[in-house]
Amino acid sequence: MSHWGIRARVMFLALLPSVMIMLALVTYFTAERIDEVEASLAKRGSLLAQRLMPETEFALFAGDRGALQQLADAALAEADVSSVAIRDAQGRELAHAGSQARSEAGETTRLSQPVFRTRLATTDFPEPSQSDAAPERVGEITVTMSRTATRAQQRRLLLIGLALGSVCLFVAIALALVIGNGVIRPIRRLASAMVALGRGQELVQLRPEGGGELRTLGEGFNRMAARLRADAQDLEAQIGEATRALVEQKDAAEQATKAKSRFIAAASHDLRQPLHAIGLFTATLQRRSSGTELQAVVDDLAKAVSAMDRLLHSLLDISRLDAGSMRADPRPFRLDRLFAQLAAEYADVAEQKRLRLQVTPTSAIVVADEGLLHRILSNLVANAIRYTNAGTVLVCCRWRAADIQVEVRDSGIGIAQDQQAEIFHEFVQLGSAERDQTMGLGLGLAIVSRLARLLATKVEVRSAPGRGSVFSLRLPRGEPGQVPRASEIDPMPARMPGSPLRIVAIDDDPLVLSGNRALLEELGCEVTTVADGDHAQRVVAALGDRPVLVLCDMWLGDGANGIDVLRRLAALPVPPVAAILVSGDTRPETLRAAGEAGYPLLHKPVSPAKLRAIVMHYAWKLRKPTPVEPVDEDPAG
């Protein structure tokens, strides 16, 4: 009833009283008439039995069965009499008229009338009589009345009552409709107008109907509709003006976003170039100043350059993640190659803090984006070294069903349980009340967490204060047959083998070329630097049969492409060429182009330790006749 409309409510209120009264009256009078018919049948049967009693008394006294039978037959002729039975005082049946089966059909009413001996007045006898004695019972008359006619009459009365009730109900409904429509019609028109108003349709003024509250309601709605129409027009004008302002702001924001993207792209390239050169020069200066009075100053300079390198990497990584320009390209590869790179990159850093950096050999193959995983593990290893003052940093992996769990363990200061979720937020540094610039911006683990989401995994941490930390993530396991032979690597040597490695460095930045020459010559390499591809092609063609390693910038002067330059060099008949692309361009399309061309890509600034490790690896690889399968000394992974 709570969901009824006004029409249903008005009809209910109009019909309920009249229907209830009508039903009560019809039911009462019909029941009364039905009861009267039933009582009339019983009364006629009782009167018939009383009428037979005087004649039956004499016949019973005389023992005249014939007379009794005649009385029973005569009584059977009365209306609605089904049977008549006369019994003596001992209950013996002396006369019977009518059907016994019919009397027992359940549609009869049986009435019994005892027959007593008639008393004479005491004045009729000379002797006194016992007047106080109870009347003597001499027999009994049983009259069975048929209820067939009575039932028919009762049904007729019931049908008449139902007919009267239906007529009354129809009249009540008609009256309710006539009366209710006078109230419902204006309210329904008002409701339809309100629906139309809610849908924003054009409204026509309502014609007030009736009087009193209905007229007041209609006139009030017309005034409200006119006011709303005026307000809607004002609001539309304001919305139009606000929309134009928002469009202008949106255009300005898009322009600012594009400018930001251009700035990040420019900063990514223009800042990486000089920083890359500074790192190379600093590493060379460190080697040359070893054991001199300038060593402490140069070491501080190297620390400052390293901190600046970390800050730049972190800021640019966060910018690329915010812009959504990073995409994962999962492919199967051997973890031992990545582990070897990490060992080479961070061996010097760990040695400077007198820590043991251990990398567990493994034959595990994972399916992931190698570049993103390298960035994740680099951050984790760098963090482990940074927050470990003594002991070991371990990089390993373990088999977990269909996954490989990669772990970075340390014996550092540890992390309290209530801070383990907080460390993955931006700009969070634990153990330092004031921000320590030498510890970075607190973006490393935030970058790790977001890169892990790109790989469809999660970095988990187990740690306790003073007991070190374990950072781990799970990756899908790959099969050996999925790894191309070209992607397998040889073990990393400890130092430069054999004769000096010949290196050709191609870059349009003179500072980068000078830095490359200074560092690589310190490693004992024969270095030739050129600024363009044509010059590089002439230099390489003149080197003879000895293998050469080419370090080529991705973008050279006049829009030249480093991939095209390397392809031209690879097409030369001699010498054998191994090539590496180096670039400050971190756009996804650049990464994709290098991957499709099959050349490894290093992002500037390249740390001197990493460059040194790569050069030693290629020096070893170019001199080996056949590749050697890496040995997994840990069957558990």
SVG drawing of the C-alpha trace seen along z (x, -y; Angstrom):
<svg xmlns="http://www.w3.org/2000/svg" viewBox="-68 -34 168 88">
<polyline fill="none" stroke="black" stroke-width="0.4" points="0.0,0.0 3.0,-2.3 3.6,-2.2 0.0,-3.0 -0.7,-6.0 -3.2,-8.7 -5.9,-7.2 -5.6,-3.8 -5.6,-5.6 -8.7,-7.6 -10.6,-4.6 -9.6,-2.6 -10.8,-5.3 -14.1,-5.7 -14.9,-2.0 -13.7,-0.6 -16.5,-2.0 -19.4,-1.3 -18.1,2.2 -17.7,3.0 -21.2,1.8 -22.7,3.5 -21.0,6.8 -22.0,6.6 -25.7,5.9 -26.0,8.5 -24.3,11.1 -26.4,10.4 -29.8,10.4 -29.0,13.4 -27.8,15.4 -31.0,14.4 -33.2,15.6 -31.3,18.8 -31.7,19.5 -35.4,18.7 -35.9,21.3 -34.0,23.9 -36.1,23.1 -39.4,23.2 -38.6,26.7 -38.0,27.9 -41.1,26.2 -43.3,27.8 -41.9,31.2 -42.6,30.7 -46.1,29.5 -46.8,32.6 -45.6,34.9 -47.8,33.1 -50.8,33.3 -50.4,37.1 -49.9,37.6 -53.6,37.8 -54.7,40.3 -51.5,42.3 -52.1,42.6 -55.4,44.3 -54.1,46.6 -51.1,47.5 -53.3,48.2 -55.6,50.4 -52.6,52.0 -54.1,51.3 -51.2,51.5 -53.4,50.9 -54.5,47.6 -50.9,46.6 -49.9,47.4 -52.7,45.4 -51.6,42.4 -48.0,42.8 -49.0,43.0 -51.3,40.0 -48.4,38.0 -46.0,38.9 -48.2,37.0 -47.3,33.7 -44.8,31.5 -41.0,32.2 -41.8,35.3 -39.3,38.0 -40.4,40.8 -42.6,41.4 -42.0,44.1 -44.1,45.0 -42.7,47.0 -44.1,48.3 -42.7,47.7 -40.2,50.5 -38.9,49.0 -40.4,51.6 -41.4,50.1 -45.1,50.6 -45.6,48.5 -43.3,47.0 -43.9,44.9 -41.3,43.6 -37.8,44.8 -35.2,45.7 -32.3,45.1 -33.6,41.7 -33.9,40.8 -30.2,41.7 -28.9,39.7 -27.6,36.8 -30.0,34.3 -32.8,34.7 -33.8,33.4 -35.1,36.0 -37.6,34.9 -38.9,37.2 -42.1,36.6 -42.9,38.8 -46.5,40.0 -47.9,39.9 -51.0,41.4 -53.7,38.7 -54.9,38.1 -58.5,37.8 -59.8,35.2 -60.0,36.5 -63.7,35.6 -64.5,38.3 -63.7,41.1 -65.2,41.7 -61.9,42.7 -59.0,40.4 -56.1,40.8 -52.4,40.2 -52.3,36.9 -48.7,36.2 -47.4,39.2 -45.3,38.5 -47.1,39.0 -46.8,42.5 -44.9,42.7 -46.7,45.1 -44.7,44.6 -42.8,42.2 -43.4,40.6 -40.3,39.9 -40.7,37.6 -37.9,37.2 -38.1,34.0 -36.3,33.7 -34.1,30.7 -34.0,30.7 -36.5,28.0 -34.9,26.0 -31.5,26.3 -32.9,25.0 -34.5,22.1 -31.3,21.3 -29.3,21.3 -31.8,19.0 -31.6,16.6 -27.8,16.7 -27.8,16.0 -30.2,13.1 -27.8,11.8 -24.8,12.0 -26.8,10.3 -27.7,7.5 -24.1,7.3 -22.8,7.1 -25.3,4.4 -24.3,2.4 -20.6,2.9 -21.1,1.7 -23.0,-1.3 -20.3,-2.0 -17.6,-1.8 -19.5,-4.1 -20.0,-6.6 -16.2,-6.3 -15.2,-7.0 -17.5,-9.9 -16.4,-11.4 -12.7,-10.5 -12.2,-11.8 -13.1,-15.2 -10.1,-15.0 -7.8,-12.8 -7.9,-14.5 -6.3,-17.9 -3.7,-16.1 -2.8,-13.7 -2.5,-16.6 -0.2,-18.3 1.9,-15.1 2.3,-14.8 3.3,-18.5 5.9,-17.9 7.3,-14.9 7.5,-16.9 9.2,-19.7 11.8,-17.2 12.6,-16.0 13.1,-19.6 10.1,-19.7 8.3,-22.8 5.4,-23.4 1.9,-24.7 0.2,-26.7 -2.2,-24.5 -5.8,-25.5 -6.8,-25.5 -9.8,-23.2 -12.1,-23.1 -11.6,-25.3 -9.9,-25.5 -6.6,-23.7 -6.7,-22.2 -6.9,-25.6 -4.2,-27.0 -2.0,-24.0 -2.5,-24.6 -1.8,-28.3 1.3,-27.7 2.7,-25.2 2.2,-27.6 4.2,-30.3 6.9,-27.7 7.2,-26.5 7.6,-30.1 10.3,-30.8 12.1,-27.5 12.0,-28.3 13.6,-31.7 16.2,-30.2 16.9,-27.4 17.6,-30.0 20.0,-31.9 21.7,-28.6 22.1,-27.6 23.8,-30.9 26.1,-30.4 26.9,-26.8 27.7,-28.0 30.0,-30.6 31.6,-28.1 32.0,-25.5 33.8,-28.0 36.1,-28.8 36.7,-25.1 37.5,-24.5 40.0,-27.3 41.5,-25.9 41.6,-22.4 43.4,-23.7 45.8,-25.5 46.4,-22.3 47.0,-20.3 49.4,-22.8 51.1,-22.8 51.2,-18.9 52.7,-19.0 55.3,-21.6 56.1,-19.4 56.5,-16.4 58.8,-18.4 60.7,-19.7 61.1,-16.2 62.3,-14.9 64.8,-17.7 65.9,-17.3 66.2,-13.6 68.6,-14.1 70.3,-17.4 71.0,-16.7 72.1,-13.1 74.7,-14.1 76.9,-16.3 76.2,-14.1 77.4,-11.0 80.6,-12.9 81.1,-14.1 80.9,-10.5 83.4,-9.3 85.9,-12.1 85.4,-11.6 86.1,-7.8 89.3,-8.6 90.3,-11.2 89.8,-8.7 92.1,-6.2 94.8,-8.8 94.6,-10.5 94.8,-7.2 97.5,-7.5 97.9,-11.3 96.8,-14.2 93.9,-14.8 92.4,-11.4 90.1,-12.5 88.8,-15.5 88.2,-13.3 86.4,-10.7 84.1,-13.4 83.5,-14.6 82.7,-11.0 80.2,-10.7 78.5,-14.0 78.3,-12.8 76.9,-9.5 74.2,-11.2 73.3,-13.5 73.1,-10.5 70.7,-8.8 68.5,-11.9 68.3,-12.4 67.4,-8.8 64.7,-8.9 63.1,-12.1 63.0,-11.1 61.6,-7.6 58.9,-9.1 58.0,-11.5 57.8,-8.7 55.6,-6.6 53.3,-9.6 53.0,-10.2 52.3,-6.5 55.0,-6.3 56.5,-3.1 55.2,0.2 56.3,3.7 57.5,6.1 57.8,9.5 60.1,12.0 61.9,15.1 65.5,14.5 68.1,16.0 68.5,14.5 72.2,15.2 72.8,12.5 71.0,9.9 72.6,11.1 76.1,10.8 75.3,7.2 74.2,6.3 77.4,7.8 79.5,5.8 77.7,2.5 77.7,2.6 80.9,4.5 82.9,1.3 80.2,-0.4 80.0,2.6 83.7,2.8 83.9,-0.9 81.7,-0.1 83.6,3.1 80.5,5.2 80.3,8.6 78.1,8.5 77.2,12.1 75.2,13.2 74.1,16.8 74.6,18.5 71.4,19.9 70.0,21.4 66.5,20.0 64.6,18.5 61.9,15.9 59.3,14.2 59.5,10.5 60.7,7.2 64.4,7.4 64.9,3.7 62.2,3.0 63.4,5.9 67.0,4.6 65.8,1.2 63.9,2.8 66.8,5.0 69.2,2.1 67.2,0.0 66.9,2.8 70.6,3.6 71.5,-0.1 69.1,-0.4 70.5,2.7 74.1,1.4 73.1,-2.1 71.4,-0.8 73.9,1.9 77.0,1.0 78.5,4.4 78.0,7.9 76.5,9.2 74.1,8.2 72.9,11.3 71.0,11.5 69.4,14.9 66.3,16.7 64.2,19.7 61.7,22.0 58.1,21.5 55.8,23.8 55.3,22.3 57.1,19.1 60.6,17.9 61.0,15.8 63.8,13.3 65.2,12.0 67.6,9.3 68.8,9.9 70.9,7.8 72.2,7.7 71.4,4.0 69.6,1.9 66.2,3.5 62.7,2.0 60.0,2.0 56.8,3.8 54.7,0.6 56.9,-1.1 57.1,1.6 54.1,0.3 55.3,-3.3 58.6,-2.8 57.0,-2.3 55.6,-5.9 57.3,-8.8 59.8,-10.9 60.1,-8.5 63.5,-8.0 63.7,-5.9 66.2,-6.5 66.7,-10.1 64.9,-13.0 66.1,-15.4 66.3,-14.5 69.8,-13.2 70.7,-14.1 73.3,-11.4 70.5,-8.9 68.5,-10.1 65.0,-11.6 63.3,-8.6 61.9,-7.6 63.7,-4.3 61.2,-2.0 58.3,-4.0 59.7,-3.5 60.2,0.2 56.6,0.7 55.2,-1.0 57.6,0.9 56.5,4.1 52.9,3.3 53.9,2.9 55.3,6.5 52.0,7.7 53.7,8.6 54.3,7.1 57.4,6.5 57.1,8.0 59.4,7.3 60.3,9.3 62.4,7.4 63.0,6.6 65.1,3.9 68.8,4.9 68.2,8.2 68.3,7.1 65.7,7.2 64.5,9.5 62.8,7.9 61.3,10.4 59.0,10.6 57.6,13.5 57.9,13.8 56.5,16.5 59.0,19.2 60.2,19.7 61.5,22.7 65.0,23.1 63.7,23.5 62.1,20.1 65.4,18.2 67.1,17.3 70.7,18.4 71.7,14.8 70.5,13.7 72.7,16.2 75.8,14.7 79.2,15.8 80.5,15.5 81.8,12.0 85.6,11.9 87.4,10.4 89.8,8.3 90.6,7.5 91.8,10.7 94.4,10.9 95.5,8.0 93.9,4.6 90.3,4.4 89.7,2.0 86.8,-0.4 85.2,-2.9 83.1,-5.5 80.6,-7.4 79.0,-10.5 78.2,-14.1 79.1,-15.5 82.9,-16.2 82.7,-16.0 81.2,-12.5 83.9,-11.4 86.7,-12.8 85.2,-11.1 84.9,-7.8 88.5,-8.0 89.9,-8.9 88.1,-6.1 88.5,-3.3 92.2,-4.1 92.6,-3.8 91.2,-0.2 93.9,0.5 91.7,0.3 92.6,-1.1 90.1,-3.9 89.1,-5.8 86.5,-8.5 84.4,-9.8 81.5,-12.3 79.5,-10.8 78.6,-7.6 80.5,-8.2 83.8,-8.8 83.1,-5.7 82.6,-3.6 86.0,-4.6 87.7,-4.1 86.3,-0.6 86.9,0.5 90.6,-0.4 91.1,1.6 91.7,5.0 90.6,8.4 90.8,7.8 87.4,7.6 86.1,4.2 83.5,3.0 81.4,0.0 79.8,-2.4 77.3,-4.5 75.0,-7.2 71.3,-6.7 70.9,-10.2 73.8,-11.8 74.2,-15.2 71.9,-16.1 69.3,-13.6 71.4,-10.5 70.2,-7.3 72.7,-5.2 70.8,-2.0 71.4,-2.8 75.1,-3.5 75.6,-0.1 73.8,1.7 76.2,0.2 79.2,1.2 77.9,4.7 77.7,5.1 81.4,4.5 83.3,7.7 85.9,7.1 86.4,6.7 83.9,8.6 81.8,5.9 80.0,6.0 77.8,3.0 76.1,1.2 73.7,-1.7 74.1,-4.5 71.4,-7.2 69.9,-9.8 66.5,-9.2 64.3,-7.1 61.1,-7.2 59.3,-3.9 59.6,-4.1 63.4,-4.4 63.6,-1.3 61.3,0.6 63.4,-0.4 66.6,0.8 65.0,4.0 63.7,4.7 67.1,4.0 68.7,6.5 71.1,4.0 71.6,3.6 70.7,0.0 72.5,-1.8 70.8,-4.9 73.0,-7.9 74.4,-8.6 76.1,-5.2 78.0,-4.6 81.7,-4.0 81.4,-0.7 78.7,0.5 80.6,-0.7 83.8,1.0 81.9,4.3 80.4,4.2 83.7,3.6 85.3,6.4 82.4,8.7 82.7,7.9 86.5,8.2 86.0,11.7 83.1,12.6 84.9,11.3 87.9,13.6 86.1,16.8 85.6,19.3 82.4,20.8 79.9,19.8 80.0,21.6 76.8,22.7 76.5,21.1 76.6,23.5 73.8,23.5 75.4,24.4 72.1,24.0 69.5,26.5 66.9,24.8 67.3,21.6"/>
</svg>
